[in-house]
Amino acid sequence: MSYGTADGPGRDRSSGPVLIVVALVVLGCLLSFLALRSADARSTATAGGTMSEPLRFVPVASRSEGRCPETSPYTVESPESGQCLTLATDDGLEVERLRAAEAVFDSEYGNGWLVRIAFLAEDAELFGDLTARAAARQPPGNQLAIVHGGELLTMPTVGGRIDGGKVEISGTFTQREAEDLAEQLRG
């Protein structure tokens, strides 16, 4: 009975380079998967802890050109339009934390990047009520200013009541803008 030696007839010398190539391909796939997961985790992280300051959802009462004449909890400046927004003093919702805020690419409808928010159960119905009241108002009252730490994060228009505790904010976001907004919403 002959088993052969390393250099003998029992060893196929061509399998060594093939095994190295296969190992490199598997390693490359694994590294690519981990890199994509890491990038995805940045844009879909969930909000777990309490925010440093509450997130406020407040209908816009009016808009005026230029800077706000005074600082108050009911006025914010829009860095995009350069307008001073006066917020409704009798309405709104303060949220201490969200269940999730994530940047998502809408490949189903081709709307580009958007931000998905999921509220905690105790805030979901209150948000539905707020959106119903906002949607019934004339512009700009049908816009909800989303404010954190006195800074306007975004101001989406509300078309109707939003139930279920989940909302999507769409617009002309780039991936970076959607990821930044999701991060700001997480506080």
N, C-alpha and C positions, 0 to 999 in steps of 0.2 A: 504494500500500500504506500503510495507516494502522495505527500501533501504539497510538495513544491516549496520553493523558497521565495523570498521577496523578488528575486530577479528571475525566478523560474517560470514554468508554464502555467502555474496556478494563479497568476496575477495579471490583471488587465491594466496596462499602464495608461490607457486613454481615459479611465474613469476619474483620475485625480483632477485634471483641469475642469471637467464637467461638474464635479461636485463643488469646486470653488466657485464657478460661475453661478450655479444654483443657489449656493449660500449667499452670494453677493446680491442676487436678485431678491431673495427672500428678505434679506436685511434692508435693502432699499425700499421694498414695499412696506415693511414694518415702520421704518423711519418716516416715510411719507404719510402713512396712516396716523402716526402719533403727532406729526406736525399739523395735519388737518384737524385732528381732534382738539389740539391745543388752541388753534385759531378759532374753531367753532365754540369752544368753551368760553373764550373771551367775549364773543358776541351773543351768547345765550345764557350767560350766568344768571342765576336767580337771586332775587333780593331776599335775604334771610333775616338780617338784623334790623333793629330800629334805626331809622335815619337820624342824622344829627339834628335836622330840622324837618318838620312835616312837609309833605308835598301837598300843595294847594291846587285844587281844580276850581276855578272861579269864572263865571260868565263875564264877558267884557261889557261894560255899561256904555262906554264911549271911547272914541279915539280923537286925538288932536295932534297936529303937526308939531314937531320939535320936542325938546326935552321937557320932562315933567317939572312944573314949577316948584314942587315941594316933595319931600320924601314922606311917604305914608304906606301903610300896609295895603292900601287900596289903589295905588298907582304903580305902574311898572313901565319901563321903557323897552320898546322893541328895537333891538340892535339892527334888525334887518330892514325895517321900514323907517326908523328914526322917529317913530310916533310915540306919544305918551298915551298909555292905555289906562283908563279909569275902570276899576273892577267893581262889580256889583257888591254892595255892602250887605245885602240881605240874603245872599245865596252863596253856595259853594260847598266844598267838601275838603276836609283836611285828612290826609292819610299818613299814618306813622310808618307804614311799610307796605310793600307790594309783595305778592307771591312771586312774580317774575316780571322782568322787562328785558326784551331781547330784540336784537336787530335780525331781520329775516329778509331774504330775497324772495319776492313773490314771483316764482316761475310759473305758477298756475294761470294767473291773469295778465302777466307781463307788466305789472305796475312798478317794477324795480324794487328798490330797498324800502322797507317800512319798519316800524317799531311796534311790537306786540307787547301789550301790558296785560297782566293777570292780577286782579285784586284778590285780597283775602275775602273770605265769605262774609264777614261782618261789614265790609265796605261795598260789596257788589251791588246790593239792592239800593243803597244810598246813591251810588254812582248812576244806576239806571234811572232813579228819580231825577237826579240832577240833569242828566242828558235829555230827559223828556221835557223838563222846564226850559232848558237852553234851546232845544230844537224849535219850541213854540215861539221864541222871541224873534224879533226883526233884527237884521244885521246892525251892528256887530254883536248884538246880544246872543246870537247863536254860535258864537265862538267861545271856547273855553280856554282861558289862559292857564297854563300849567306852570306854577311858580315854585321854586325851591330856593330858600335863603334870600328872598327878595329879588331873585333873578328870574326873568321870563325864560323858560326853556323852549316852549313851543306854544302855538295858539291854533289848534285845529278847529275847523267848522264842524258843527254837529248837525247831522241831517235828520236824526230821529232818536228815539229812545234806544239805549244800548244795554241790553240785559245779558245775564250770564257771567258777569264779572270779567269779561275779556274784551279788549278793544284793540284795534289796529290803527295806528296813526300813519297815514300815507302822505306822500308829497313828492318832491323831486330830490329825495335824499341820495347822496352818494353812500357807498358802503361805510366810509369813515364817519360821515355825519350821522347815519343811523346808529352805528356802534357808540358814538359819543353821546347821543341823546339817550340811548338805553342805559348807558353807564350813569349819566346824570340823574335819570329817573330812579335808579337804584339807590341814589343818595350817597 
